[in-house]
Amino acid sequence: MRLTTGRLLVLDDDHQVSSTIREMAQAAGFTARSCTAADEFFKQVQQFDPTHIILDLAMPGADGVEVMRRLAQEQCHATRCQAAVN
């Protein structure tokens, strides 16, 4: 049963968490991709043009707040961004 549509991009350094969120989103009707590193995430932002983003704020290396700052600088077109601490 498709509940919604959109393109969801997930960034979480924990592969299990990011893939679980991706699978749940796909079951709800999203086209979804997940990443575990900021470099790959920003490549996907450019290629995938997500409408929604889920972002882990507490990651080694790339701070989630810095990722959000960079998304704003790059004028990301996602209409929804959900940030959480895992």
ZIRA-V418721 format. One record per residue. N is the residue number from 1. BURIAL is 1 if it has 24 or more other C-alpha atoms within 12 Angstrom, else 0. Layout:
N & BURIAL
N & BURIAL
This chain:
1 & 0
2 & 0
3 & 0
4 & 0
5 & 0
6 & 1
7 & 1
8 & 1
9 & 1
10 & 1
11 & 1
12 & 1
13 & 1
14 & 0
15 & 0
16 & 0
17 & 0
18 & 1
19 & 1
20 & 0
21 & 1
22 & 1
23 & 0
24 & 0
25 & 1
26 & 1
27 & 0
28 & 0
29 & 0
30 & 1
31 & 1
32 & 1
33 & 1
34 & 1
35 & 1
36 & 1
37 & 1
38 & 1
39 & 0
40 & 0
41 & 1
42 & 1
43 & 0
44 & 1
45 & 1
46 & 0
47 & 0
48 & 1
49 & 1
50 & 1
51 & 1
52 & 1
53 & 1
54 & 1
55 & 1
56 & 1
57 & 1
58 & 0
59 & 1
60 & 0
61 & 0
62 & 1
63 & 0
64 & 1
65 & 0
66 & 0
67 & 1
68 & 1
69 & 0
70 & 0
71 & 1
72 & 0
73 & 0
74 & 0
75 & 0
76 & 1
77 & 0
78 & 1
79 & 0
80 & 0
81 & 1
82 & 0
83 & 1
84 & 0
85 & 0
86 & 0
